[in-house]
Structure formats: C-alpha cells, structure tokens
Amino acid sequence: MNYRHAFHAGNVGDVLKHVVLLELLHALHRKPSPVHLLDTHAGIGVYDLASDEAQRGGEYRFGIGAVLADPAAQRVLARYVAALRALNPDLAPGGAGLRRYPGSPWLLKQGLREQDRLTLCELHPQDAETLKANIGRDPRVAVHHRDGFAALKALLPPTPRRGLALIDPAYEAKDEFVVLTKAVLAGLQRWPVGQFAIWYPIKEQKTVDAWKTELARQAQTETIAVELTIRAAKNARQMNGSGLLLINPPWQIEQTLQPMLDFLKGRLVREPGGGARIQTLVKAA
Ligand SMILES: C[S@@+](CC[C@H](N)C(=O)[O-])C[C@H]1O[C@@H](n2cnc3c(N)ncnc32)[C@H](O)[C@@H]1O
C-alpha cells in the first residue's frame, strides 16, 4: 500500500467528488428519517495543505485553489465552500486563508444529524490511526481498520436502512476495477435500496466507458455518471480526469449538479478536449 492521499488532497478529483458528495448528503437529509453513511476508503479525514506531501506536487492548486480563485464559487458551490470555511475560519473570497482540506470522513461527519450513523473504513494502519485522531470520538461514528471492499459484504445492509456508500479506492492494484465491480454488485445485492457513489479515475475514456456500462448493466437499477476531464482522455498513461458513478441517485440530482459542473469545467479544464458531463447509463424504472 504505497498510495497516500496527503499528496493529492484538494486536487481536481477531490473537488468533483466532494462537491457531489455534499449534494448527495443534502438530498438524503430532505427527509427526517435517519441515514447510514459508509465510507469504504476513508483516508485520514483532514489534510494540512502546508505539509511536505501536499506541497510536493502542489496538486491542490489546480483543484481547490483554482476553484476558490473565482469568488463566484461561494454562490455556485455554496455547501462545499461553507464546509471549507467551517474547517478554515479565515477563508476569504478568492481562497486566501485555506490551510486545511477536508476529506470525505470530515465532510460526512460535519453533516451528521443526531439520528444518523457514519462508518469509516481505512486499511493503511497508520492512516487508520490518524483518521481516528482526526475524526475524534463520536458515538455516531465507527472507525474500522479494515478492507473497505470486504466491508461492502460484511457491513451491508446497514442500520438504519436509508443511506449512502462512498467507494473511493486508491486504484493501485492492476485488478482494482475487477475487485471493485464484484464488491459493488455484492453490496448492491445486500442493500438494493442503498445509494452507491463510486469515484474512478479517467485515463482513457473508452476503457472507462466500457467498465461503467457493464457495471450499470449488471446493477440493473438507475445509474448515472458525473465526469470532469481536464483534457481529452486519450492517453492511458496519465490522469486526464475523474468521475463518480451514482447508483440509485437521488431524484433529479442532475438538475442540481449541472450548474456546478459547468462552473467546475470553466475553472478546471486545462487543455482542449476537456469537459464535464452527466451521463445516464440506466434510467429510473
Ligand atoms: C483516494 S483515498 C481516500 C480519500 C477519501 N475518500 C477522501 O475523499 O478524503 C483512498 C484510501 O484508501 C485506502 N485503502 C487502500 N486500499 C484499501 C482497502 N482495500 N480498504 C480500505 N482502504 C483502503 C488508502 O490507504 C487511502 O487512504
């Protein structure tokens, strides 16, 4: 396990993932009934942007840095910017004052209501310890040092039954897409009413299209893909963008996400051929 998210925190992929995640959470919270949130690949929860790791590649500058540079971000991405401000009280329009970047566990935890539950899984031993320290003790939150793919079998369906599983692997292993697909389908079988949000890298568009089309076909339930590429996705050797596959998405989430995606496209696309889209893979029954 070589992957450490500290090198990538706040990058373009994180921005897309976290903007969408907060909207999914908001949609779940339209009803007062409790929800269970499962984050299978949690990371450490909070990232210091001044750390050696974050500074080394400076990926956050092309992600959250580029987004906040436009003061319109606080209007278009209101929930996301509010969360950033909760973690960075000195955050000013334009992005000054951004010191820490929230990971998915922090974002999910800050949105929890009394009746909700959050389960976090992280396999890296040191990161699991840091996650526990960063997220703190909270009776609504369980932190597990365990394999997130196995958790999709072992921990689903959750109590309460409504909720969301975020699956955000490191894609280090050659067979990660295969393992992921099996685990998601097993999880969906155990929890057919659950929402699943799966983050994936886009190197070559046609390869990733084939994967998600097949996963959606097997899932046999409403599935959409939300994607943002910073350049044409033709070179399999480099990261050209990322997406979130949403299985059982909230009703009409596309309408909420489209203006946000348009804004992100304007801020984050770096070369010709990049873009953003929402694609319906399986329509609602
Ligand atoms: C992309 S990062 C997660 C980032 C996090 N979800 C966020 O948005 O802030 C992937 C994490 O998965 C962890 N990991 C790798 N393999 C895992 C597995 N099989 N089960 C659980 N965690 C794993 C890595 O240590 C890494 O921290």
The ligand as an SDF file (V2000), in Angstrom:
LIG
                    3D

 27 29  0  0  0  0  0  0  0  0999 V2000
   -8.4200    8.0420   -2.5160 C   0  0  0  0  0  0  0  0  0  0  0  0
   -8.0050    7.7460   -0.8690 S   0  0  0  0  0  0  0  0  0  0  0  0
   -9.4560    8.1340    0.0100 C   0  0  0  0  0  0  0  0  0  0  0  0
   -9.8060    9.5890    0.0960 C   0  0  0  0  0  0  0  0  0  0  0  0
  -11.0650    9.8830    0.8680 C   0  0  0  0  0  0  0  0  0  0  0  0
  -12.1770    9.0530    0.4860 N   0  0  0  0  0  0  0  0  0  0  0  0
  -11.4580   11.3350    0.7170 C   0  0  0  0  0  0  0  0  0  0  0  0
  -12.2600   11.6410   -0.1760 O   0  0  0  0  0  0  0  0  0  0  0  0
  -10.9900   12.1540    1.5090 O   0  0  0  0  0  0  0  0  0  0  0  0
   -8.0020    6.0040   -0.7870 C   0  0  0  0  0  0  0  0  0  0  0  0
   -7.6930    5.4640    0.6000 C   0  0  0  0  0  0  0  0  0  0  0  0
   -7.9730    4.0580    0.5970 O   0  0  0  0  0  0  0  0  0  0  0  0
   -7.0320    3.4040    1.4260 C   0  0  0  0  0  0  0  0  0  0  0  0
   -7.0950    1.9860    1.0190 N   0  0  0  0  0  0  0  0  0  0  0  0
   -6.3950    1.3390    0.0440 C   0  0  0  0  0  0  0  0  0  0  0  0
   -6.8500    0.0750   -0.0840 N   0  0  0  0  0  0  0  0  0  0  0  0
   -7.8770   -0.0560    0.7870 C   0  0  0  0  0  0  0  0  0  0  0  0
   -8.8020   -1.0980    1.0810 C   0  0  0  0  0  0  0  0  0  0  0  0
   -8.7490   -2.2840    0.4380 N   0  0  0  0  0  0  0  0  0  0  0  0
   -9.7270   -0.8720    2.0380 N   0  0  0  0  0  0  0  0  0  0  0  0
   -9.8140    0.3110    2.6880 C   0  0  0  0  0  0  0  0  0  0  0  0
   -8.9680    1.3360    2.4540 N   0  0  0  0  0  0  0  0  0  0  0  0
   -8.0270    1.1560    1.5100 C   0  0  0  0  0  0  0  0  0  0  0  0
   -5.7450    4.1430    1.1710 C   0  0  0  0  0  0  0  0  0  0  0  0
   -4.8550    3.9690    2.2530 O   0  0  0  0  0  0  0  0  0  0  0  0
   -6.2430    5.5900    1.0320 C   0  0  0  0  0  0  0  0  0  0  0  0
   -6.2020    6.2500    2.2690 O   0  0  0  0  0  0  0  0  0  0  0  0
  1  2  1  0
  2  3  1  0
  2 10  1  0
  3  4  1  0
  4  5  1  0
  5  6  1  0
  5  7  1  0
  7  8  2  0
  7  9  1  0
 10 11  1  0
 11 12  1  0
 11 26  1  0
 12 13  1  0
 13 14  1  0
 13 24  1  0
 14 15  1  0
 14 23  1  0
 15 16  2  0
 16 17  1  0
 17 18  1  0
 17 23  2  0
 18 19  1  0
 18 20  2  0
 20 21  1  0
 21 22  2  0
 22 23  1  0
 24 25  1  0
 24 26  1  0
 26 27  1  0
M  CHG  2   2   1   9  -1
M  END
$$$$
